[in-house]
Amino acid sequence: MVHPVPDHTQLIESSVQKLMAWLSCTRPYWLVEMY
């Protein structure tokens, strides 16, 4: 599924990266449980 909206995709990707970084900083064991 390719969406013709690269701006929204980049915003979502950046927000997801920030979320993952925040989770990894606050809850390192949370990522370990997932992987």
KEVO-572575 format. One record per residue: x, y, z of N, C-alpha, C, O in turn; residue number from 1. Coordinates in nm, 4 decimals, padded with zeros to 6 digits. Layout:
BEGIN
R  nx  ny  nz  cax  cay  caz  cx  cy  cz  ox  oy  oz  pos
R  X  Y  Z  X  Y  Z  X  Y  Z  X  Y  Z  NUM;
...
//
This chain:
BEGIN
R  nx  ny  nz  cax  cay  caz  cx  cy  cz  ox  oy  oz  pos
R  00.0847  -00.1203  00.0000  00.0000  00.0000  00.0000  00.0880  00.1250  00.0000  00.1533  00.1561  00.0996  1;
R  00.0888  00.1956  -00.1121  00.1707  00.3167  -00.1237  00.0807  00.4393  -00.1172  -00.0100  00.4550  -00.1989  2;
R  00.1059  00.5252  -00.0208  00.0241  00.6462  -00.0069  00.0918  00.7633  -00.0791  00.2113  00.7858  -00.0599  3;
R  00.0188  00.8373  -00.1608  00.0748  00.9511  -00.2348  00.0915  01.0745  -00.1470  00.0763  01.1870  -00.1945  4;
R  00.1225  01.0543  -00.0202  00.1399  01.1687  00.0698  00.2702  01.1514  00.1472  00.2684  01.1071  00.2621  5;
R  00.3840  01.1862  00.0848  00.5145  01.1672  00.1483  00.5307  01.2533  00.2732  00.5993  01.2141  00.3676  6;
R  00.4670  01.3713  00.2737  00.4802  01.4600  00.3901  00.4226  01.3934  00.5143  00.4866  01.3907  00.6194  7;
R  00.3019  01.3400  00.5020  00.2398  01.2737  00.6168  00.3211  01.1514  00.6568  00.3361  01.1222  00.7755  8;
R  00.3735  01.0799  00.5574  00.4527  00.9604  00.5884  00.5775  00.9986  00.6676  00.6125  00.9326  00.7654  9;
R  00.6439  01.1051  00.6247  00.7648  01.1488  00.6953  00.7307  01.1927  00.8370  00.8052  01.1651  00.9309  10;
R  00.6171  01.2617  00.8520  00.5767  01.3064  00.9862  00.5506  01.1863  01.0753  00.5925  01.1837  01.1910  11;
R  00.4812  01.0868  01.0212  00.4509  00.9667  01.0994  00.5799  00.8938  01.1358  00.5970  00.8498  01.2495  12;
R  00.6702  00.8810  01.0392  00.7959  00.8102  01.0657  00.8766  00.8834  01.1725  00.9323  00.8205  01.2625  13;
R  00.8830  01.0163  01.1626  00.9605  01.0938  01.2604  00.8982  01.0820  01.3986  00.9690  01.0681  01.4984  14;
R  00.7657  01.0875  01.4042  00.6978  01.0764  01.5338  00.7187  00.9371  01.5919  00.7381  00.9223  01.7126  15;
R  00.7148  00.8352  01.5068  00.7360  00.6980  01.5540  00.8783  00.6823  01.6063  00.9003  00.6195  01.7098  16;
R  00.9754  00.7398  01.5342  01.1143  00.7305  01.5790  01.1315  00.7986  01.7140  01.2027  00.7485  01.8010  17;
R  01.0653  00.9141  01.7311  01.0750  00.9849  01.8592  01.0110  00.9019  01.9699  01.0624  00.8954  02.0816  18;
R  00.8982  00.8386  01.9377  00.8302  00.7552  02.0370  00.9190  00.6385  02.0780  00.9335  00.6096  02.1968  19;
R  00.9783  00.5715  01.9794  01.0636  00.4565  02.0089  01.1848  00.5003  02.0901  01.2260  00.4309  02.1830  20;
R  01.2424  00.6159  02.0549  01.3586  00.6662  02.1288  01.3199  00.6981  02.2726  01.3951  00.6686  02.3655  21;
R  01.2025  00.7586  02.2911  01.1561  00.7924  02.4265  01.1323  00.6658  02.5073  01.1688  00.6579  02.6246  22;
R  01.0701  00.5662  02.4431  01.0431  00.4402  02.5128  01.1738  00.3705  02.5484  01.1868  00.3140  02.6570  23;
R  01.2701  00.3745  02.4576  01.3978  00.3075  02.4835  01.4720  00.3773  02.5972  01.5467  00.3138  02.6717  24;
R  01.4507  00.5090  02.6101  01.5185  00.5824  02.7175  01.4472  00.5618  02.8503  01.5115  00.5523  02.9549  25;
R  01.3148  00.5549  02.8464  01.2391  00.5434  02.9712  01.2185  00.3973  03.0098  01.2293  00.3616  03.1271  26;
R  01.1888  00.3128  02.9108  01.1628  00.1716  02.9426  01.2466  00.0802  02.8528  01.1968  00.0328  02.7506  27;
R  01.3716  00.0548  02.8884  01.4568  -00.0327  02.8070  01.4081  -00.1772  02.8076  01.4292  -00.2502  02.7107  28;
R  01.3430  -00.2188  02.9159  01.2959  -00.3583  02.9239  01.1730  -00.3791  02.8371  01.1419  -00.4917  02.7982  29;
R  01.1026  -00.2692  02.8066  00.9814  -00.2806  02.7244  01.0177  -00.3289  02.5838  00.9477  -00.4119  02.5258  30;
R  01.1283  -00.2756  02.5296  01.1711  -00.3175  02.3958  01.2239  -00.4605  02.4002  01.2078  -00.5361  02.3044  31;
R  01.2866  -00.4973  02.5109  01.3419  -00.6324  02.5220  01.2293  -00.7349  02.5191  01.2437  -00.8424  02.4609  32;
R  01.1173  -00.7011  02.5821  01.0048  -00.7947  02.5839  00.9476  -00.8125  02.4439  00.9041  -00.9218  02.4076  33;
R  00.9475  -00.7045  02.3648  00.8942  -00.7132  02.2287  00.9848  -00.7995  02.1421  00.9376  -00.8878  02.0705  34;
R  01.1145  -00.7741  02.1489  01.2077  -00.8498  02.0672  01.2713  -00.9604  02.1509  01.3537  -01.0366  02.1002  35;
//
